[in-house]
Amino acid sequence: MLADTPTPWQTYAKAWLSAQAQVVFLSTPLQGFLFLLSLSLFSPWSAVGMALGALMALFICAFVLRQHPLEWVNGFNLFDGAVIGLLWAGLLSRDMESSLLLAIAIAGCYAMRFKLVSAAYSQGFPSLGVASLFTLWVAIYVVTYFGGDFWSMRLRTEPGALSLSLAGLSLLGAMLLHDVKAAVFALIGSCLAACVFFYVQDYPPSMGSTVVLGFTLFLVLFSLPGTLLPGHAKAYPLAVLSGVVTLGLELAWPHLNGFASIPSLMAPMFIGIWMAFALMSREHRLIFLDPGVQALAKQLKAASHNGGTVVLTGAGISTASGIPDYTRGDWLEAGVPLATYNFAGFVHNRYSRLMYWNSCFRFFKTASQARPNPAHTTLTALQHAGFVSTVITQNVDGLHQHAGTQHTVELHGTIDHVHCLLCGASQAWPEPARWQHADAMCECGGFLKPAVIAFGEDISLATWQQAQQAVSTCSLMLVIGTQVAVTSALALIEQARQRQVPCFFIMPGYPACVLTVHDRVLFYKAETLLPALAAYMGLPLV
């Protein structure tokens, strides 16, 4: 076994701690440990319950449901068990045999959890802990029905000032490790809101209820900018909205008909967060929740301060504009062998030249009528905002330039004019009769040819050097709409990989090249993802 390969026990420990981090919208095992420590200092039985609940959820996912480790190693599929265990503290403190009931409750939670998660995400909402919320409501009802008390703790002792201070510092430290700005924002906002709550209650103020409310608001204010929508242009205003809704529901809950007898638990927090997502279009919500899209937005911002981003585009970015895939051969004459269109045939064979001219003319007529689609205009917006330095395209349709994109390198030439193979002079497209009845010739005596690279024709040295220069200084590479089946495209990607530059692929399926640990595939059409990415980053389209 390789030295850096984690053992099964290390994998289980990572998942167990990460699940407890997820309870407070964190992610790493270290953050989970710090939260567990914080909870131990504030409420030891709550810490015991959370740890036990996360362990039971791990057992269910790994050994009962037999999920692949990738489904639970980050703790996401386990945190509902941790939440249930945390609030099971009262029962555990009075009778550890209630751990059997805890196991039954968690099993019931996971029997419905995945359908609830799927239903929430299909509508573009984070599932949060809705499964654990429903499970706890049922458990509280059952315990109460049989005359029990779900909440009271045996030999409850209030934590001292030192314990409270250390608990607060441990939790704040975990939050700061995750996102400093979001943690400070949440701390200030929750303290202000807790003060409001303390003084506007219509019953004698309770420090305990105020602390719980402050903690809840801390999580709400932290969740959107820190975890659910990191880097979103409006994450902080949306967090404020969520906090206001949460505070309002907490104040109004005891007075709501039919709800006064039901503990609010996490419901106001969930509703507050969902309210923020409800303000977004459904299509955008689905994309905003994708961790890959969030990571891309973060990488684009980081790259703008360090080398910039190079975008490599292919046919897939133009299909929404009605452009057929040039390399796939939709523009070729049916029944004519592909070898007829190669560069050697053009130079040496009159029939090859005729077929090449006819096919390129069909492509030219289609491209001249096409208009840039949202993918093209979004790249222009990203470039104008400083997030994209150079666009290298395998396309010959000129739509990037029509959309206003600058610093564009056309690897395979352009279909909008013809040029001379001898002197290099460019001309507008001639009338079809000029090549159909005789060879189209330049004044210098050389063959005229559509200014696109034919099969077997070399990319010009100046163009290739320009592309390589752009890749040599970038700190992020974005590959859009190309299967990377062409050698030149793969060579540029390999050049970036040699410098360990992250590469993001945007396409409906996997690329033809082998992926590395620095690569990430986002399975979207470019015209769908890029506008949503711009909206996520707060960029207006040009």
C-alpha positions in Angstrom: 0.0 0.0 0.0 1.3 3.5 -0.9 2.4 5.6 2.1 -0.2 8.3 1.2 -3.1 6.0 0.7 -5.5 6.3 3.7 -6.3 3.2 5.7 -10.0 2.2 6.1 -9.9 3.5 9.7 -8.5 6.8 8.5 -11.3 7.0 6.0 -14.0 6.3 8.6 -12.5 8.8 11.0 -12.4 11.5 8.3 -16.1 10.8 7.5 -17.1 10.8 11.2 -15.5 14.1 12.0 -16.5 15.7 8.7 -20.2 14.8 9.4 -20.0 16.7 12.7 -18.4 19.7 10.8 -21.4 19.6 8.4 -23.8 20.2 11.3 -22.5 23.8 11.4 -21.9 24.2 7.6 -18.2 23.4 7.8 -16.4 20.6 6.0 -13.0 19.3 7.2 -12.2 16.8 9.9 -10.2 19.5 11.8 -13.3 21.8 11.8 -15.4 18.8 12.9 -13.0 18.2 15.8 -13.1 21.8 16.9 -16.9 21.9 16.9 -17.0 18.6 18.9 -14.6 20.1 21.4 -16.7 23.3 21.6 -19.9 21.3 22.1 -18.2 19.2 24.8 -17.3 22.3 26.8 -20.8 23.7 26.5 -23.0 20.6 26.7 -21.1 17.3 27.1 -24.2 15.1 26.6 -25.0 16.9 23.3 -21.4 16.2 22.2 -21.8 12.5 23.1 -25.1 12.3 21.2 -23.7 14.1 18.1 -20.7 11.8 18.0 -22.8 8.7 18.5 -25.3 9.8 15.9 -22.6 10.4 13.3 -21.2 7.0 14.1 -24.5 5.3 13.6 -25.1 7.2 10.3 -21.7 6.1 9.1 -22.5 2.4 9.9 -25.8 2.7 8.0 -24.3 4.3 4.9 -21.1 2.2 4.7 -22.3 -1.2 5.9 -26.1 -1.3 5.6 -26.6 0.7 2.4 -23.1 -0.2 1.2 -22.6 3.1 -0.4 -19.3 3.9 -2.2 -17.0 5.8 0.2 -17.1 8.8 -2.2 -20.8 9.2 -1.2 -20.1 9.6 2.5 -16.4 10.3 3.1 -16.9 14.1 3.1 -19.6 13.7 5.7 -22.5 15.0 3.7 -24.6 11.9 3.8 -23.9 11.5 7.5 -24.7 14.8 9.1 -28.4 14.1 9.6 -27.5 11.4 12.0 -25.2 13.8 13.9 -28.0 16.4 14.1 -30.4 13.9 15.6 -27.8 12.7 18.0 -27.0 16.2 19.2 -30.7 16.8 20.1 -31.0 13.4 21.7 -28.8 14.6 24.6 -31.6 14.7 27.2 -32.6 11.1 26.7 -29.0 9.9 26.6 -28.2 11.8 29.8 -31.0 10.0 31.7 -30.6 6.5 30.2 -27.9 5.4 27.8 -30.3 2.6 26.7 -32.1 5.3 24.7 -29.2 4.9 22.3 -31.2 2.0 20.9 -34.1 4.4 20.2 -31.6 6.8 18.7 -30.4 4.1 16.3 -34.1 3.4 15.3 -34.7 7.1 14.8 -31.6 7.4 12.6 -32.5 4.3 10.6 -36.0 5.9 10.0 -34.4 9.1 9.0 -32.2 7.4 6.4 -35.1 5.5 5.0 -36.6 8.8 3.7 -33.5 11.0 3.6 -32.3 10.3 0.0 -35.8 10.9 -1.5 -36.1 14.2 0.4 -32.6 15.3 -0.7 -33.4 14.4 -4.3 -36.7 16.3 -4.2 -35.1 19.4 -2.8 -32.2 19.5 -5.2 -34.5 18.8 -8.2 -36.1 22.2 -7.4 -32.8 23.9 -6.8 -32.9 24.1 -3.0 -30.3 22.7 -0.6 -31.8 19.8 1.4 -30.2 21.1 4.7 -31.3 18.8 7.6 -34.9 18.5 6.6 -34.8 14.7 7.1 -33.4 15.0 10.6 -36.0 17.8 11.4 -38.9 15.5 10.5 -37.4 12.6 12.4 -37.0 14.7 15.5 -40.5 16.1 15.4 -41.8 12.5 15.2 -39.5 11.4 18.0 -40.6 14.3 20.2 -44.3 13.5 19.6 -43.8 9.8 20.4 -41.9 10.4 23.6 -44.4 13.0 24.7 -47.3 10.8 23.8 -46.0 8.1 26.2 -45.5 10.6 29.0 -41.8 11.1 28.6 -39.7 14.2 28.5 -37.5 14.6 25.5 -35.6 17.7 26.6 -34.7 17.6 30.3 -31.2 16.5 31.3 -30.2 14.6 34.3 -27.8 16.4 36.6 -27.6 19.3 34.2 -24.9 21.8 35.2 -24.4 25.2 33.6 -21.0 25.6 32.0 -18.7 28.1 33.7 -17.4 31.3 32.2 -14.1 29.6 31.3 -15.9 26.7 29.6 -18.2 29.0 27.7 -15.2 31.1 26.5 -13.2 28.1 25.4 -16.3 26.7 23.6 -16.9 29.9 21.8 -13.3 30.2 20.8 -13.2 26.6 19.5 -16.3 27.1 17.3 -15.1 30.5 16.1 -11.7 29.1 15.3 -13.4 26.4 13.2 -15.4 29.0 11.4 -12.4 31.2 10.8 -10.5 28.3 9.3 -13.3 27.8 6.8 -13.9 31.5 5.8 -12.7 34.5 7.8 -14.9 37.1 6.2 -18.1 35.0 6.5 -17.3 34.1 10.2 -16.7 37.7 11.2 -19.8 38.8 9.4 -21.9 36.1 11.1 -20.5 36.9 14.5 -21.3 40.6 14.3 -24.8 40.0 12.8 -25.8 37.3 15.3 -24.7 39.4 18.3 -26.8 42.3 17.1 -29.8 40.1 16.4 -29.5 38.3 19.7 -29.6 41.7 21.5 -32.8 42.6 19.6 -34.3 39.2 20.5 -33.4 39.6 24.1 -35.2 42.9 24.5 -38.3 42.4 22.3 -39.5 39.1 23.8 -43.0 39.5 25.3 -42.1 37.1 28.1 -39.3 37.5 30.7 -36.0 37.5 28.9 -34.0 34.3 29.0 -30.3 34.3 28.5 -30.5 30.6 27.4 -33.0 31.2 24.7 -31.1 34.2 23.6 -27.9 32.2 23.3 -29.7 29.5 21.3 -31.2 32.1 19.0 -27.9 33.8 18.5 -26.2 30.5 17.6 -29.0 29.8 15.1 -28.6 33.2 13.5 -24.8 32.7 13.5 -25.3 29.6 11.4 -27.8 31.2 9.0 -25.5 34.3 8.4 -22.5 32.1 8.0 -24.1 29.4 5.8 -24.8 31.3 2.6 -21.5 33.2 2.1 -19.4 30.5 3.8 -20.7 27.3 2.5 -23.9 27.2 0.3 -23.1 30.1 -2.0 -19.3 30.9 -1.5 -18.2 33.7 -3.8 -21.8 34.5 -4.9 -22.0 38.2 -5.7 -25.1 38.6 -3.5 -24.3 36.0 -0.8 -24.1 38.6 2.0 -27.4 40.5 1.2 -29.1 37.1 0.8 -27.7 36.0 4.2 -29.1 39.2 5.8 -32.5 38.4 4.3 -32.3 34.8 5.6 -31.4 36.1 9.1 -34.3 38.5 9.2 -36.7 35.7 8.1 -35.3 33.4 10.7 -35.5 35.9 13.5 -39.1 36.8 12.5 -40.1 33.2 12.5 -38.5 32.5 15.9 -40.4 35.4 17.4 -43.7 34.5 15.7 -43.5 30.7 16.1 -45.1 30.5 19.6 -48.1 32.6 18.3 -48.7 30.6 15.1 -51.9 28.6 15.2 -51.2 24.9 15.1 -47.4 25.4 15.6 -47.2 26.6 19.2 -47.0 23.0 20.5 -44.4 22.0 18.0 -40.8 23.0 18.8 -39.3 25.1 16.1 -35.9 23.3 16.2 -34.2 24.2 12.9 -37.3 25.0 10.9 -37.0 28.8 11.0 -33.3 28.5 9.9 -34.2 26.2 7.0 -37.1 28.4 5.9 -34.9 31.5 6.1 -32.2 29.9 3.9 -34.7 28.6 1.4 -36.3 32.0 1.1 -33.0 33.3 -0.3 -32.9 30.5 -2.9 -36.5 31.1 -3.8 -35.5 34.6 -5.1 -33.3 33.0 -7.8 -34.5 31.4 -11.0 -34.9 27.7 -10.7 -32.4 27.0 -13.5 -29.8 29.1 -11.8 -30.4 27.6 -8.4 -29.6 24.1 -9.7 -26.3 25.4 -11.1 -25.4 27.6 -8.1 -25.5 24.5 -5.8 -22.9 22.6 -7.9 -19.6 22.6 -6.0 -17.8 22.5 -9.3 -19.3 25.8 -10.4 -18.5 27.3 -7.1 -14.9 26.1 -7.4 -14.7 27.6 -10.9 -15.9 31.0 -9.7 -13.3 30.9 -6.9 -10.5 29.9 -9.3 -11.5 32.6 -11.8 -11.2 35.3 -9.2 -7.9 33.9 -7.9 -6.5 33.6 -11.4 -7.4 37.2 -12.3 -4.7 38.3 -9.8 -2.1 35.8 -10.9 -1.5 35.1 -14.5 -5.1 35.1 -15.7 -7.3 32.5 -17.3 -6.9 31.0 -20.8 -10.0 29.7 -22.5 -9.8 26.9 -25.1 -13.0 26.6 -27.1 -14.2 24.0 -29.6 -17.3 23.3 -31.8 -19.5 22.7 -28.8 -19.6 26.4 -27.9 -21.1 27.3 -31.3 -23.7 24.6 -31.9 -26.3 26.7 -30.1 -25.7 29.3 -32.8 -26.6 26.8 -35.5 -23.0 26.1 -36.5 -22.4 22.4 -37.4 -19.4 20.7 -35.9 -16.6 21.6 -38.4 -14.4 18.7 -37.4 -17.2 16.2 -37.4 -17.7 16.7 -41.1 -21.4 17.8 -41.3 -20.2 20.3 -43.9 -18.6 17.7 -46.1 -20.1 16.2 -49.3 -21.9 12.9 -48.6 -20.1 9.9 -50.0 -16.8 11.7 -50.7 -13.9 10.1 -48.8 -12.5 12.2 -46.0 -9.0 12.0 -47.5 -10.3 14.0 -50.5 -10.3 17.1 -48.2 -6.8 16.9 -46.8 -4.2 19.5 -47.6 -2.1 17.3 -49.8 -5.1 16.6 -52.0 -5.9 20.3 -52.3 -2.4 21.1 -53.5 -2.1 18.2 -56.0 -5.6 17.4 -57.2 -8.2 19.5 -59.0 -11.1 17.4 -57.8 -10.0 17.8 -54.2 -9.8 21.5 -54.6 -13.3 21.6 -56.0 -14.8 19.5 -53.2 -12.9 21.6 -50.6 -14.1 24.9 -52.0 -17.7 23.7 -52.2 -17.8 22.3 -48.7 -16.1 25.4 -47.2 -18.5 27.6 -49.0 -21.5 25.8 -47.4 -19.8 26.3 -44.0 -19.1 30.0 -44.8 -22.8 30.6 -45.7 -24.0 29.1 -42.5 -21.4 30.9 -40.3 -22.1 34.3 -42.0 -25.8 34.0 -40.9 -25.0 32.8 -37.3 -25.0 35.1 -34.3 -23.1 34.8 -31.0 -25.0 32.8 -28.4 -25.0 33.4 -24.6 -21.8 31.4 -24.2 -19.9 33.8 -26.5 -21.3 36.9 -24.9 -20.6 35.6 -21.4 -16.9 35.0 -22.3 -16.7 38.6 -23.5 -18.2 39.8 -20.2 -15.7 37.7 -18.2 -12.9 39.1 -20.3 -14.1 42.7 -19.9 -14.3 42.1 -16.1 -10.7 40.9 -16.0 -11.3 37.2 -15.5 -10.2 35.9 -18.9 -7.0 37.0 -20.6 -7.0 35.1 -23.9 -9.4 32.9 -25.8 -7.8 30.2 -28.0 -10.4 28.7 -30.3 -10.4 25.8 -32.7 -13.5 27.2 -34.3 -13.4 29.1 -37.6 -16.8 30.9 -37.4 -15.5 34.2 -36.0 -18.3 34.3 -33.4 -16.0 35.2 -30.5 -14.9 38.3 -32.3 -18.5 39.1 -33.3 -19.4 39.0 -29.5 -16.7 41.5 -28.8 -14.0 39.1 -27.4 -10.5 40.4 -27.7 -7.1 38.7 -27.6 -8.5 35.7 -29.6 -6.2 33.1 -31.1 -7.8 31.2 -34.0 -5.8 27.9 -34.2 -7.5 26.6 -37.3 -7.9 29.9 -39.2 -11.2 31.6 -40.1 -13.9 30.9 -42.7 -14.7 34.6 -43.4 -12.0 35.1 -46.1 -9.6 33.2 -48.4 -5.9 33.5 -48.8 -3.1 32.7 -51.2 -0.9 29.6 -50.4 2.0 31.3 -52.1 2.1 34.9 -51.0 -0.3 34.8 -48.1 -2.5 37.7 -49.3 -6.1 37.7 -48.0 -9.2 38.3 -50.1 -12.9 38.3 -49.7 -14.8 35.2 -50.8 -15.0 35.0 -54.6 -18.1 34.1 -56.5 -18.6 30.3 -56.8 -18.1 30.3 -60.5 -14.5 31.3 -60.0 -13.5 27.9 -58.4 -16.2 25.7 -60.0 -15.1 26.2 -63.6 -11.4 26.6 -63.0 -8.9 26.9 -60.1 -9.2 30.1 -58.1 -5.8 31.8 -58.5 -4.0 34.7 -56.8 -2.4 37.5 -58.9 1.0 36.0 -57.9 0.1 32.7 -59.5 -0.6 30.8 -56.2 -3.7 28.8 -55.3 -6.4 30.7 -53.4 -7.7 28.6 -50.5 -10.3 29.2 -47.8 -8.4 30.5 -44.8 -9.1 27.5 -42.6 -6.7 24.7 -41.7 -7.3 21.6 -43.8 -6.7 18.1 -42.6 -3.0 17.5 -42.6 -2.1 21.2 -42.8 0.2 22.8 -40.3 -0.9 25.6 -38.0 1.1 28.7 -38.8 4.1 29.2 -36.6 3.1 32.7 -35.5 -0.4 31.4 -34.4 1.1 28.5 -32.5 3.6 30.6 -30.7 0.9 33.0 -29.7 -1.2 30.2 -28.2 1.8 28.7 -26.4 2.7 32.1 -25.0 -0.8 32.6 -23.5 -0.7 29.2 -21.9 2.8 29.6 -20.5 1.7 32.5 -18.2 -1.9 31.5 -17.2 -2.9 30.1 -13.8 -6.2 28.6 -14.9 -7.3 26.9 -18.1 -11.0 26.6 -19.1 -11.8 24.1 -21.9 -15.2 24.6 -23.4 -17.0 22.5 -26.0 -14.2 20.5 -27.3 -13.6 16.7 -27.0 -9.8 17.4 -27.2 -9.5 15.0 -30.0 -7.2 17.3 -32.0 -3.4 17.1 -31.3 -2.9 20.8 -31.1 -5.6 21.2 -28.4 -4.2 18.4 -26.3 -0.7 19.8 -26.6 -1.8 23.1 -25.1 -3.6 21.3 -22.3 -0.5 19.2 -21.6 1.6 22.4 -21.5 -0.7 23.8 -18.8 -0.7 20.5 -16.9 3.1 20.5 -16.8 2.9 23.7 -14.7 0.1 22.1 -12.6 -2.4 24.6 -13.8 -6.0 23.6 -12.9 -8.1 22.7 -16.0 -11.9 23.0 -16.0 -13.8 21.2 -18.8 -17.3 22.4 -19.7 -19.1 19.9 -21.9 -22.1 17.5 -21.7 -19.8 14.4 -21.6 -16.3 13.4 -20.8 -13.4 14.6 -23.0 -11.4 12.2 -25.1 -8.2 12.9 -23.2 -7.1 11.3 -19.9 -8.0 13.4 -16.9 -5.6 14.3 -14.1 -6.0 15.3 -10.4 -5.8 18.9 -11.5 -8.8 18.6 -13.9 -12.5 19.0 -13.2 -15.4 18.3 -15.6 -18.6 20.3 -15.4 -21.3 18.5 -17.3 -23.2 21.4 -18.8 -23.8 22.9 -22.2 -21.7 26.1 -22.5 -24.7 28.3 -23.3 -26.4 27.1 -20.1 -23.5 27.2 -17.6 -21.6 30.3 -18.6 -24.5 32.8 -18.2 -25.3 31.2 -14.8 -21.6 31.5 -13.8 -21.7 35.2 -14.8 -24.8 35.7 -12.7 -23.1 33.9 -9.8 -20.2 36.3 -10.0 -22.4 39.3 -10.4 -21.3 40.2 -14.0 -23.7 41.8 -16.5 -23.6 40.4 -20.0 -22.3 42.6 -22.7 
